[in-house]
Amino acid sequence: MTTTHERIQQLVDANEVLLFMKGTADYPQCGFSMRAVSVLRALGVPFRDVNVLQDPEIREGIKAFSNWPTIPQLYVKQQFVGGSDIMMEMYENGELETLVAGIAHQA
Amino acid sequence: MFSAERIRAILEAQLPDCTAIVRDDLQDGEHFDAEVTSSAFVGLPKVRQHQLVYGALGAHMRSDIHALALKTFTPDDWKRR
């Protein structure tokens, strides 16, 4: 049996850019998650979205996994980046673009 | 229900050389906005700075506080902002 921690680790390992969020990229169900999606779309970087509202185990498990109490949460290249406030700051100062540089851009 | 004043008091008590400006523009006792300055943030990446704030708030982050929009500053960052 796979534990929640292992399921999260598999998602992190399998996706270069991974966003745990409320709702989906097309239908965010929280303003903070919507902002996180907007940042990634502005960068034009492909990403995998995980809707924690569909998965209560991941919704709770990701908070312990990242030592971070809120959703959304962004992982890039297997590293935890932060939540929507940090994403906005890193987008505005160019750090996020640097971080995702080299990851194939969406058409 | 929680208050901006309680969040400010907790952060300033828990973090070294801390000044916290906390607002609750919606006045719903659940959504807050905080600008937090502390010497504990010096040399740490943003993600660690925010983790220190969340750690100081502890269980309140999981219960009373529904949303906290957060900006963190080292004392030098704050002067230069």
Backbone of each chain as ProteinMPNN parsed JSONL, in Angstrom:
{"seq_chain_A": "MTTTHERIQQLVDANEVLLFMKGTADYPQCGFSMRAVSVLRALGVPFRDVNVLQDPEIREGIKAFSNWPTIPQLYVKQQFVGGSDIMMEMYENGELETLVAGIAHQA", "coords_chain_A": {"N_chain_A": [[0.84, -1.201, 0.0], [0.515, 2.198, -0.851], [1.717, 5.028, 0.769], [0.45, 8.303, 1.691], [2.497, 10.154, 1.748], [4.338, 8.914, 0.045], [2.885, 8.938, -2.35], [2.759, 11.7, -2.825], [5.489, 12.239, -3.081], [6.01, 10.794, -5.422], [4.539, 12.289, -7.284], [5.939, 14.71, -7.154], [8.449, 13.885, -8.056], [7.855, 13.166, -10.669], [7.131, 15.386, -12.1], [8.248, 18.331, -13.569], [7.375, 20.928, -13.149], [5.079, 21.59, -10.759], [1.944, 22.086, -9.403], [0.174, 22.228, -6.497], [-3.138, 22.749, -5.824], [-6.311, 24.472, -5.208], [-9.044, 23.405, -6.901], [-8.863, 23.271, -10.527], [-6.384, 23.971, -13.094], [-7.827, 25.114, -15.154], [-10.236, 25.69, -13.917], [-9.91, 27.254, -11.296], [-10.571, 27.234, -7.776], [-10.209, 29.062, -5.799], [-9.001, 32.216, -4.842], [-6.249, 32.559, -4.373], [-5.117, 30.286, -5.523], [-5.882, 30.754, -8.128], [-4.327, 32.971, -8.709], [-1.794, 31.827, -8.6], [-1.878, 30.078, -10.805], [-2.153, 31.989, -12.825], [0.347, 33.225, -12.772], [2.07, 31.131, -13.606], [1.05, 30.679, -16.144], [1.589, 33.14, -17.308], [4.313, 32.967, -17.494], [4.446, 31.041, -19.362], [5.039, 28.376, -19.022], [4.861, 24.836, -19.059], [2.826, 22.936, -16.808], [1.922, 20.611, -14.198], [-1.173, 20.26, -12.671], [-2.516, 19.638, -9.46], [-5.455, 18.892, -7.974], [-6.339, 19.559, -4.85], [-8.758, 19.545, -3.611], [-10.095, 17.398, -4.574], [-8.917, 15.332, -3.33], [-8.625, 14.474, -0.28], [-6.609, 13.293, 1.305], [-4.172, 14.052, 0.138], [-4.545, 16.77, 0.357], [-4.295, 17.278, 3.132], [-1.885, 15.931, 3.59], [0.087, 17.216, 2.048], [0.648, 19.508, 3.409], [2.152, 18.774, 5.647], [4.218, 17.497, 4.3], [5.541, 19.566, 2.919], [6.029, 21.255, 4.992], [4.331, 23.504, 5.229], [1.561, 25.549, 5.59], [-0.538, 26.209, 3.89], [-2.502, 26.203, 0.804], [-2.213, 27.437, -2.502], [0.675, 25.373, -3.488], [3.872, 25.4, -4.867], [6.059, 23.365, -6.732], [9.22, 23.189, -8.253], [11.334, 21.5, -10.367], [11.621, 19.418, -8.462], [12.024, 20.837, -6.132], [10.678, 22.589, -3.367], [9.063, 25.604, -3.81], [7.271, 27.575, -2.823], [4.325, 29.419, -1.701], [1.529, 31.337, -3.062], [2.117, 34.041, -2.577], [4.92, 34.161, -2.508], [5.396, 33.202, -5.067], [4.367, 35.35, -6.587], [6.105, 37.456, -5.823], [8.544, 36.398, -6.723], [8.01, 36.214, -9.389], [7.72, 38.889, -10.098], [10.281, 39.895, -9.562], [11.807, 38.491, -11.317], [13.044, 36.118, -10.585], [11.598, 33.738, -10.706], [11.27, 33.215, -13.403], [13.908, 32.698, -14.097], [14.254, 30.382, -12.63], [12.586, 28.533, -13.94], [13.71, 28.481, -16.386], [14.705, 26.862, -19.344], [12.954, 24.782, -19.131], [10.66, 23.259, -21.248], [8.804, 25.464, -23.251], [5.327, 26.315, -23.556], [3.384, 26.17, -26.544]], "CA_chain_A": [[0.0, 0.0, 0.0], [1.29, 3.416, -0.975], [1.324, 6.056, 1.728], [0.22, 9.63, 1.116], [3.82, 10.751, 1.552], [4.922, 8.322, -1.174], [2.126, 9.455, -3.513], [3.199, 13.078, -3.07], [6.864, 12.171, -3.582], [5.955, 10.353, -6.822], [4.104, 13.443, -8.088], [7.046, 15.673, -7.195], [9.511, 13.315, -8.89], [7.435, 12.946, -12.049], [6.732, 16.633, -12.77], [9.237, 19.405, -13.38], [6.648, 22.048, -12.533], [3.929, 20.93, -10.143], [1.191, 23.015, -8.556], [-0.929, 21.742, -5.68], [-4.052, 23.899, -5.816], [-7.741, 24.219, -5.02], [-9.605, 23.46, -8.24], [-7.944, 22.883, -11.594], [-5.812, 25.127, -13.781], [-8.888, 25.758, -15.942], [-11.281, 26.162, -12.999], [-9.43, 27.423, -9.918], [-11.68, 27.46, -6.857], [-9.744, 29.916, -4.709], [-8.28, 33.339, -5.44], [-4.8, 32.364, -4.288], [-4.773, 29.291, -6.536], [-6.036, 31.415, -9.427], [-3.157, 33.822, -8.891], [-0.653, 30.945, -8.881], [-2.032, 29.628, -12.192], [-1.888, 33.141, -13.696], [1.8, 33.431, -12.817], [2.68, 30.082, -14.438], [0.62, 30.911, -17.529], [2.318, 34.318, -17.802], [5.661, 32.504, -17.825], [4.313, 30.133, -20.498], [5.706, 27.118, -18.706], [3.898, 23.757, -18.83], [2.842, 22.446, -15.431], [0.908, 19.653, -13.784], [-1.978, 20.733, -11.545], [-3.132, 18.613, -8.601], [-6.578, 19.504, -7.27], [-6.391, 18.955, -3.509], [-10.163, 19.407, -3.19], [-10.521, 16.06, -5.002], [-8.091, 14.319, -2.669], [-8.418, 14.94, 1.096], [-5.332, 12.816, 1.858], [-3.112, 14.937, -0.354], [-4.801, 18.119, 0.897], [-3.664, 17.354, 4.455], [-0.519, 15.408, 3.543], [1.049, 18.141, 1.433], [1.022, 20.533, 4.391], [3.262, 18.211, 6.416], [5.291, 17.185, 3.356], [6.282, 20.791, 2.598], [6.073, 22.141, 6.16], [3.707, 24.734, 4.707], [0.184, 25.306, 6.033], [-1.598, 26.678, 2.983], [-2.551, 25.848, -0.607], [-1.418, 26.561, -3.36], [2.094, 25.13, -3.261], [4.571, 25.162, -6.131], [7.352, 22.665, -6.804], [9.93, 23.262, -9.533], [12.482, 20.58, -10.398], [11.679, 18.646, -7.213], [12.255, 21.71, -4.982], [9.539, 23.387, -2.94], [9.312, 27.027, -4.056], [6.484, 28.367, -1.882], [2.923, 29.656, -2.008], [1.231, 32.328, -4.096], [2.804, 35.316, -2.315], [6.31, 34.012, -2.957], [5.361, 33.122, -6.539], [4.192, 36.706, -7.13], [7.35, 38.204, -5.618], [9.6, 35.856, -7.582], [7.65, 36.564, -10.766], [7.98, 40.316, -10.31], [11.715, 40.215, -9.575], [12.472, 37.712, -12.357], [13.654, 34.876, -10.097], [10.835, 32.549, -11.112], [11.605, 32.971, -14.814], [15.222, 32.054, -14.076], [14.095, 29.034, -12.082], [11.955, 27.627, -14.906], [14.413, 28.565, -17.662], [15.149, 25.559, -19.821], [11.813, 23.871, -19.202], [10.041, 23.521, -22.548], [7.691, 26.407, -23.21], [4.105, 25.95, -24.261], [3.195, 26.876, -27.806]], "C_chain_A": [[0.876, 1.252, 0.0], [0.812, 4.456, 0.045], [1.112, 7.391, 1.004], [1.548, 10.306, 0.811], [4.467, 10.221, 0.271], [4.204, 8.821, -2.432], [2.58, 10.87, -3.852], [4.604, 13.079, -3.659], [6.889, 11.751, -5.053], [5.528, 11.498, -7.745], [5.239, 14.45, -8.252], [8.141, 15.18, -8.149], [9.149, 13.314, -10.372], [7.162, 14.242, -12.816], [7.73, 17.75, -12.484], [8.61, 20.635, -12.737], [5.305, 21.507, -12.059], [3.243, 21.902, -9.198], [0.075, 22.266, -7.824], [-1.875, 22.917, -5.465], [-5.473, 23.471, -5.481], [-8.431, 24.461, -6.351], [-8.558, 23.016, -9.252], [-7.4, 24.147, -12.254], [-6.888, 25.871, -14.576], [-10.005, 26.315, -15.065], [-10.759, 26.257, -11.569], [-10.61, 27.759, -9.0], [-11.268, 28.275, -5.639], [-8.9, 31.006, -5.363], [-6.773, 33.174, -5.443], [-4.334, 31.35, -5.334], [-4.872, 29.898, -7.934], [-4.809, 32.278, -9.733], [-1.922, 32.986, -9.25], [-0.691, 30.459, -10.335], [-1.686, 30.775, -13.15], [-0.397, 33.382, -13.857], [2.445, 32.41, -13.751], [2.299, 30.273, -15.901], [1.358, 32.106, -18.123], [3.743, 33.936, -18.206], [5.639, 31.547, -19.019], [4.954, 28.782, -20.257], [4.641, 26.03, -18.483], [3.978, 23.273, -17.388], [1.722, 21.45, -15.207], [0.157, 20.25, -12.593], [-2.542, 19.541, -10.775], [-4.206, 19.314, -7.774], [-6.748, 18.846, -5.899], [-7.831, 18.804, -3.008], [-10.716, 18.033, -3.574], [-9.833, 14.97, -4.204], [-7.741, 14.771, -1.244], [-7.089, 14.484, 1.696], [-4.179, 13.712, 1.419], [-3.298, 16.344, 0.215], [-4.164, 18.286, 2.274], [-2.187, 16.984, 4.374], [0.503, 16.395, 3.01], [1.504, 19.206, 2.426], [2.191, 20.059, 5.249], [4.473, 17.984, 5.516], [6.173, 18.404, 3.117], [6.574, 21.648, 3.826], [5.522, 23.51, 5.79], [2.207, 24.595, 4.922], [-0.908, 25.625, 5.025], [-1.42, 26.121, 1.577], [-2.806, 27.164, -1.352], [0.036, 26.396, -2.904], [2.737, 24.744, -4.593], [5.871, 24.394, -5.912], [7.932, 22.853, -8.195], [11.174, 22.401, -9.42], [12.71, 19.949, -9.019], [11.977, 19.501, -5.975], [10.986, 22.482, -4.651], [9.879, 24.871, -3.084], [8.558, 27.897, -3.052], [5.043, 28.485, -2.32], [2.751, 30.83, -2.953], [1.922, 33.67, -3.834], [4.246, 35.272, -2.81], [6.366, 33.914, -4.473], [5.242, 34.515, -7.155], [5.487, 37.512, -7.006], [8.433, 37.739, -6.574], [9.303, 36.084, -9.059], [8.049, 38.013, -11.045], [9.477, 40.626, -10.348], [12.52, 39.324, -10.535], [13.053, 36.383, -11.903], [12.929, 33.624, -10.582], [11.128, 32.185, -12.57], [12.951, 32.263, -14.914], [15.099, 30.6, -13.642], [13.526, 28.056, -13.117], [12.64, 27.669, -16.269], [14.879, 27.172, -18.078], [14.051, 24.519, -19.839], [11.004, 24.264, -20.442], [8.832, 24.444, -22.424], [6.506, 25.903, -24.005], [3.993, 26.772, -25.526], [2.246, 28.055, -27.589]], "O_chain_A": [[1.847, 1.35, 0.751], [-0.386, 4.717, 0.151], [1.54, 7.575, -0.135], [1.717, 10.943, -0.229], [5.067, 10.979, -0.491], [4.839, 9.093, -3.45], [2.765, 11.204, -5.023], [4.891, 13.811, -4.607], [7.679, 12.273, -5.839], [6.07, 11.665, -8.837], [5.47, 14.974, -9.341], [8.684, 15.949, -8.942], [10.022, 13.443, -11.231], [6.981, 14.216, -14.033], [8.021, 18.073, -11.333], [9.221, 21.297, -11.897], [4.499, 21.028, -12.857], [3.874, 22.47, -8.306], [-0.848, 21.74, -8.446], [-1.459, 23.967, -4.976], [-5.801, 22.285, -5.469], [-8.413, 25.575, -6.875], [-7.517, 22.465, -8.897], [-7.888, 25.25, -12.007], [-6.868, 27.099, -14.664], [-10.648, 27.3, -15.427], [-11.119, 25.439, -10.722], [-11.529, 28.476, -9.394], [-11.894, 28.193, -4.582], [-8.174, 30.747, -6.323], [-6.094, 33.59, -6.381], [-3.287, 31.528, -5.957], [-4.062, 29.601, -8.812], [-4.321, 32.309, -10.862], [-1.114, 33.382, -10.089], [0.336, 30.432, -11.012], [-1.013, 30.566, -14.159], [0.072, 33.705, -14.949], [3.27, 32.77, -14.591], [3.118, 30.058, -16.795], [1.713, 32.095, -19.301], [4.308, 34.506, -19.139], [6.678, 31.271, -19.618], [5.37, 28.115, -21.204], [3.643, 26.267, -17.803], [5.062, 23.205, -16.81], [0.717, 21.439, -15.918], [0.772, 20.692, -11.623], [-2.989, 18.56, -11.369], [-3.913, 20.208, -6.98], [-7.238, 17.721, -5.797], [-8.093, 18.027, -2.089], [-11.684, 17.559, -2.979], [-10.139, 13.792, -4.386], [-6.692, 15.377, -1.023], [-6.5, 15.2, 2.506], [-3.323, 14.082, 2.222], [-2.321, 17.029, 0.518], [-3.56, 19.321, 2.555], [-1.34, 17.624, 4.997], [1.649, 16.415, 3.459], [2.604, 19.744, 2.307], [3.106, 20.827, 5.546], [5.609, 18.243, 5.912], [7.4, 18.299, 3.11], [7.282, 22.65, 3.728], [6.164, 24.537, 6.011], [1.623, 23.608, 4.476], [-2.08, 25.344, 5.274], [-0.35, 25.638, 1.208], [-3.588, 27.969, -0.847], [0.548, 27.149, -2.075], [2.235, 23.898, -5.333], [6.67, 24.722, -5.036], [7.233, 22.697, -9.196], [11.969, 22.554, -8.492], [13.821, 19.945, -8.49], [12.162, 18.96, -4.885], [10.298, 22.971, -5.547], [10.879, 25.335, -2.535], [9.121, 28.839, -2.494], [4.586, 27.751, -3.196], [3.714, 31.273, -3.578], [2.278, 34.367, -4.784], [4.732, 36.21, -3.442], [7.266, 34.47, -5.103], [5.93, 34.829, -8.126], [5.914, 38.167, -7.956], [9.149, 38.547, -7.164], [10.216, 36.142, -9.882], [8.635, 38.323, -12.083], [9.904, 41.518, -11.081], [13.749, 39.388, -10.568], [13.51, 35.595, -12.732], [13.547, 32.589, -10.835], [11.222, 31.01, -12.925], [13.119, 31.342, -15.714], [15.742, 29.71, -14.198], [13.932, 26.895, -13.168], [12.217, 26.985, -17.201], [15.383, 26.403, -17.259], [14.189, 23.482, -20.487], [10.704, 25.438, -20.658], [7.952, 24.225, -21.592], [6.649, 25.172, -24.985], [4.442, 27.917, -25.584], [1.948, 28.789, -28.53]]}, "seq_chain_B": "MFSAERIRAILEAQLPDCTAIVRDDLQDGEHFDAEVTSSAFVGLPKVRQHQLVYGALGAHMRSDIHALALKTFTPDDWKRR", "coords_chain_B": {"N_chain_B": [[-12.98, 33.313, 15.213], [-10.477, 35.784, 14.755], [-7.939, 38.224, 15.366], [-6.281, 40.982, 13.778], [-4.631, 42.331, 15.481], [-3.989, 40.378, 17.406], [-2.481, 38.604, 15.879], [-0.34, 40.271, 15.213], [0.735, 40.684, 17.788], [1.512, 38.072, 18.532], [3.465, 37.463, 16.58], [5.375, 39.47, 17.01], [6.173, 38.812, 19.54], [7.287, 36.283, 19.19], [9.251, 36.32, 17.19], [12.595, 37.448, 16.628], [13.571, 40.89, 17.019], [11.264, 41.942, 15.786], [8.955, 43.58, 13.698], [5.627, 43.832, 12.977], [3.163, 44.452, 10.61], [-0.127, 44.209, 10.453], [-3.091, 43.655, 8.722], [-6.665, 43.598, 8.444], [-8.494, 43.825, 6.089], [-10.957, 42.983, 5.168], [-12.293, 42.597, 7.465], [-13.334, 40.236, 8.565], [-12.34, 38.535, 10.372], [-10.893, 36.354, 9.487], [-9.391, 36.563, 7.125], [-6.268, 37.855, 6.42], [-3.638, 40.302, 6.089], [-0.221, 40.624, 6.017], [2.796, 42.344, 6.773], [5.94, 41.56, 7.58], [8.769, 42.136, 9.488], [11.95, 40.981, 10.439], [14.981, 40.228, 12.194], [15.59, 37.603, 12.138], [15.242, 36.7, 9.59], [17.412, 37.231, 8.034], [19.611, 36.323, 5.494], [18.168, 34.082, 4.786], [16.305, 32.126, 2.384], [13.212, 33.179, 0.787], [11.215, 31.244, 1.159], [11.932, 29.947, 3.514], [11.797, 32.105, 5.247], [9.045, 32.648, 5.268], [8.196, 30.239, 6.346], [9.132, 30.489, 8.967], [7.434, 32.464, 9.938], [4.936, 31.164, 9.709], [5.472, 29.069, 11.465], [5.685, 30.458, 13.895], [3.071, 31.225, 14.237], [1.865, 28.82, 14.457], [-0.573, 26.505, 15.483], [-2.68, 28.206, 15.03], [-2.61, 28.836, 12.353], [-3.764, 26.675, 11.178], [-6.303, 26.665, 12.066], [-7.789, 29.156, 13.122], [-6.983, 31.124, 11.306], [-7.851, 31.788, 8.143], [-6.77, 32.744, 5.759], [-3.679, 34.19, 4.932], [-2.103, 36.716, 3.591], [1.183, 37.261, 2.808], [4.123, 39.135, 3.356], [7.586, 39.223, 3.718], [10.412, 40.718, 5.327], [13.866, 41.443, 5.737], [15.548, 43.503, 8.182], [17.157, 45.287, 6.657], [16.022, 44.991, 4.079], [13.561, 46.115, 4.586], [14.14, 48.818, 5.038], [14.941, 49.491, 2.498], [12.745, 49.146, 0.904]], "CA_chain_B": [[-12.617, 34.721, 14.981], [-9.144, 36.147, 15.159], [-7.781, 39.654, 15.079], [-4.98, 41.436, 13.278], [-3.849, 42.708, 16.657], [-3.436, 39.158, 18.021], [-1.409, 38.101, 15.002], [0.808, 41.16, 15.399], [1.323, 40.44, 19.109], [2.178, 36.766, 18.516], [4.681, 37.515, 15.752], [6.393, 40.327, 17.633], [6.676, 38.106, 20.717], [7.982, 35.048, 18.835], [10.373, 36.498, 16.26], [13.517, 38.463, 17.132], [13.571, 42.238, 16.396], [10.173, 41.849, 14.81], [7.864, 44.543, 13.561], [4.61, 43.254, 12.093], [2.013, 45.299, 10.274], [-1.153, 43.224, 10.071], [-4.372, 44.304, 8.406], [-7.784, 42.726, 8.086], [-9.316, 44.765, 5.324], [-12.335, 42.482, 5.042], [-12.866, 42.601, 8.812], [-14.131, 39.019, 8.778], [-11.671, 37.709, 11.38], [-10.307, 35.145, 8.876], [-8.454, 36.907, 6.049], [-5.36, 38.885, 6.913], [-2.541, 40.773, 5.257], [0.842, 40.952, 6.968], [4.16, 42.675, 6.379], [6.67, 41.169, 8.786], [10.214, 42.381, 9.45], [12.656, 40.371, 11.568], [16.39, 39.91, 11.95], [15.696, 36.152, 11.932], [15.116, 36.395, 8.161], [18.652, 37.573, 7.327], [20.333, 35.213, 4.884], [17.31, 32.935, 4.465], [15.428, 32.288, 1.223], [11.83, 33.564, 1.118], [10.401, 30.118, 1.613], [12.272, 29.733, 4.931], [11.274, 33.254, 6.0], [7.601, 32.44, 5.476], [8.032, 29.103, 7.269], [9.316, 30.987, 10.333], [6.189, 33.154, 10.322], [3.909, 30.133, 9.923], [5.842, 28.346, 12.677], [5.345, 31.29, 15.046], [1.606, 31.229, 14.396], [1.551, 27.464, 14.888], [-1.886, 25.906, 15.242], [-3.632, 29.216, 14.542], [-2.61, 28.788, 10.887], [-4.609, 25.568, 10.717], [-7.67, 26.784, 12.567], [-8.437, 30.472, 13.118], [-6.602, 32.003, 10.203], [-8.189, 31.129, 6.881], [-5.839, 33.162, 4.721], [-2.728, 35.206, 5.36], [-1.223, 37.194, 2.526], [2.378, 37.501, 3.612], [5.381, 39.664, 2.803], [8.606, 39.228, 4.773], [11.535, 41.622, 5.075], [14.934, 41.628, 6.718], [15.583, 44.934, 8.526], [17.699, 46.049, 5.525], [14.996, 44.982, 3.018], [12.468, 47.029, 4.957], [14.619, 50.188, 4.808], [15.119, 49.721, 1.063], [11.545, 48.774, 0.145]], "C_chain_B": [[-11.222, 34.999, 15.508], [-8.996, 37.641, 14.874], [-6.373, 39.942, 14.582], [-4.063, 41.76, 14.45], [-3.233, 41.473, 17.331], [-2.302, 38.595, 17.181], [-0.149, 38.947, 15.188], [1.514, 40.836, 16.726], [2.084, 39.111, 19.138], [3.506, 36.856, 17.757], [5.766, 38.333, 16.438], [6.954, 39.688, 18.902], [7.581, 36.937, 20.334], [9.245, 35.259, 18.006], [11.287, 37.613, 16.771], [13.438, 39.765, 16.326], [12.441, 42.359, 15.377], [9.244, 43.05, 14.883], [6.875, 43.947, 12.573], [3.497, 44.27, 11.881], [0.951, 44.352, 9.728], [-2.476, 43.952, 9.849], [-5.431, 43.238, 8.156], [-8.814, 43.566, 7.349], [-10.761, 44.302, 5.179], [-13.063, 42.495, 6.382], [-13.755, 41.396, 9.076], [-13.484, 38.103, 9.817], [-11.007, 36.465, 10.822], [-9.244, 35.45, 7.827], [-7.587, 38.069, 6.5], [-4.249, 39.149, 5.908], [-1.408, 41.157, 6.201], [2.143, 41.303, 6.259], [5.003, 42.505, 7.632], [8.168, 41.393, 8.572], [10.85, 41.716, 10.666], [14.1, 40.114, 11.193], [16.578, 38.409, 11.73], [15.697, 35.785, 10.447], [16.432, 36.574, 7.399], [19.321, 36.301, 6.791], [19.487, 34.014, 4.515], [16.532, 33.191, 3.179], [13.992, 32.577, 1.685], [11.025, 32.421, 1.722], [10.678, 29.831, 3.092], [11.754, 30.89, 5.789], [9.789, 33.066, 6.296], [7.353, 31.28, 6.434], [8.227, 29.539, 8.721], [8.057, 31.702, 10.826], [5.088, 32.131, 10.613], [4.189, 29.355, 11.215], [5.466, 29.13, 13.933], [3.836, 31.278, 15.297], [1.068, 29.846, 14.739], [0.148, 27.023, 14.516], [-2.908, 26.934, 14.753], [-3.736, 29.193, 13.023], [-3.56, 27.71, 10.38], [-6.055, 25.735, 11.148], [-8.24, 28.181, 12.324], [-8.191, 31.28, 11.85], [-6.878, 31.289, 8.888], [-7.175, 31.483, 5.798], [-4.963, 34.291, 5.238], [-1.846, 35.551, 4.169], [0.012, 37.761, 3.207], [3.506, 38.102, 2.786], [6.375, 39.738, 3.951], [9.787, 40.094, 4.34], [12.607, 41.424, 6.137], [14.93, 43.118, 7.082], [16.139, 45.786, 7.373], [16.711, 46.126, 4.367], [13.944, 46.047, 3.307], [12.882, 48.475, 4.706], [14.642, 50.504, 3.315], [13.825, 49.575, 0.27], [10.939, 49.962, -0.602]], "O_chain_B": [[-10.835, 34.512, 16.57], [-9.844, 38.239, 14.211], [-5.415, 39.246, 14.918], [-2.862, 41.493, 14.405], [-2.086, 41.518, 17.776], [-1.282, 38.159, 17.714], [0.957, 38.421, 15.306], [2.739, 40.729, 16.774], [3.175, 39.032, 19.703], [4.538, 36.384, 18.234], [6.934, 37.944, 16.449], [8.081, 39.985, 19.299], [8.529, 36.625, 21.054], [10.195, 34.482, 18.1], [10.802, 38.617, 17.293], [13.26, 39.742, 15.108], [12.643, 42.819, 14.253], [8.812, 43.475, 15.954], [7.248, 43.596, 11.454], [2.967, 44.859, 12.824], [1.123, 43.766, 8.659], [-2.914, 44.752, 10.675], [-5.131, 42.128, 7.716], [-9.845, 43.96, 7.895], [-11.678, 45.119, 5.08], [-14.291, 42.416, 6.434], [-14.796, 41.509, 9.724], [-14.006, 37.028, 10.113], [-10.592, 35.597, 11.59], [-8.299, 34.679, 7.658], [-8.084, 39.12, 6.904], [-3.967, 38.346, 5.019], [-1.627, 41.953, 7.114], [2.539, 40.659, 5.288], [4.812, 43.211, 8.622], [8.753, 40.904, 7.605], [10.361, 41.861, 11.786], [14.417, 39.823, 10.04], [17.605, 37.984, 11.199], [16.106, 34.682, 10.083], [16.559, 36.127, 6.259], [19.562, 35.345, 7.528], [20.006, 33.028, 3.991], [16.142, 34.325, 2.902], [13.611, 32.264, 2.813], [10.258, 32.609, 2.666], [9.756, 29.507, 3.841], [11.323, 30.681, 6.923], [9.33, 33.291, 7.417], [6.422, 31.32, 7.237], [7.561, 29.017, 9.615], [7.665, 31.561, 11.985], [4.397, 32.218, 11.628], [3.269, 29.024, 11.963], [4.991, 28.556, 14.913], [3.391, 31.318, 16.444], [-0.044, 29.713, 15.248], [-0.268, 27.154, 13.365], [-3.9, 26.564, 14.124], [-4.79, 29.485, 12.459], [-4.098, 27.821, 9.278], [-6.937, 25.031, 10.656], [-9.069, 28.374, 11.435], [-9.06, 32.016, 11.382], [-6.217, 30.305, 8.557], [-6.77, 30.625, 5.014], [-5.436, 35.22, 5.892], [-0.962, 34.784, 3.787], [-0.088, 38.631, 4.073], [3.805, 37.65, 1.681], [6.059, 40.248, 5.026], [10.115, 40.188, 3.158], [12.288, 41.254, 7.314], [14.355, 43.919, 6.345], [15.647, 46.889, 7.135], [16.562, 47.176, 3.741], [13.5, 46.773, 2.418], [12.082, 49.274, 4.22], [14.395, 51.64, 2.91], [13.811, 49.856, -0.928], [9.926, 49.811, -1.286]]}, "name": "protein", "num_of_chains": 2, "seq": "MTTTHERIQQLVDANEVLLFMKGTADYPQCGFSMRAVSVLRALGVPFRDVNVLQDPEIREGIKAFSNWPTIPQLYVKQQFVGGSDIMMEMYENGELETLVAGIAHQAMFSAERIRAILEAQLPDCTAIVRDDLQDGEHFDAEVTSSAFVGLPKVRQHQLVYGALGAHMRSDIHALALKTFTPDDWKRR"}
